[in-house]
Amino acid sequence: MAEIICVIGNKGGTGKTTLSHMLSQGLGLLGHRAACVLTDTSREPLSPAGRRYITADARTREALTKVVEKLRSLDGWLGVIDGGGNRTEMDRKLYAMSDIVLLPFRESHEDIRTVVRDLEMFPRAYAVPTQWPTNAWQREAVDRSVAQLMGAYRHRILNPVLALSGTKLLLQKQIPEHLPTAVANACRALARQVLELMDMEHAETAADDVDEPQLSGRLSAADMPMRLQANRRPH
């Protein structure tokens, strides 16, 4: 039976879609079969060609139900559902059907306040700092804000996904034949964290393709939060 990972949150612009595709790509690079499931009606489906995962169009409730049912029938698969933003009712639905939930947030105080509310609403969810600054001074400032405002949730904050312009390539209709090494490494690092949370093993793979099942719904071819502390760069 497939495991379902949902990427949700009550704020737009936090990088849910980017994170969903990064996680799916990383899972593929670590030898797992993954499907990235689109539910945001404001977005168009992306081609699965060249990706280490397959894509699914589940922008209607009926399609989402069919895709999740099909995924659940597959052994060893992981479904990553991109929940879109600012849709509380949908977030509750996705939370109920998921095995693990990710809440991306950026460094603004507005994002932090929103993700704190979401962590309270969804007790099985983990917060993921996204588009996190790479500049040492900026990084210290935002880490301090997280420590002050989210200290009570330190055990539910994953290591940051740093800002990389190359991650936008994953959102192109057709991705390049070769992604930048830094992007691939970031995808792997994110996937490792999630697999560890799920107590699942991972292994690097050199294969370019994974077998694609026929799925319905266009599924084809210390003061600081402990995880931030562990990932902080010296400066």
Summary of the structure (lengths in Angstrom):
residues: 235
radius of gyration: 16.8
end to end distance: 44.8
largest distance: 50.8
contacts: 785
relative contact order: 0.22
helix: 43%
strand: 16%
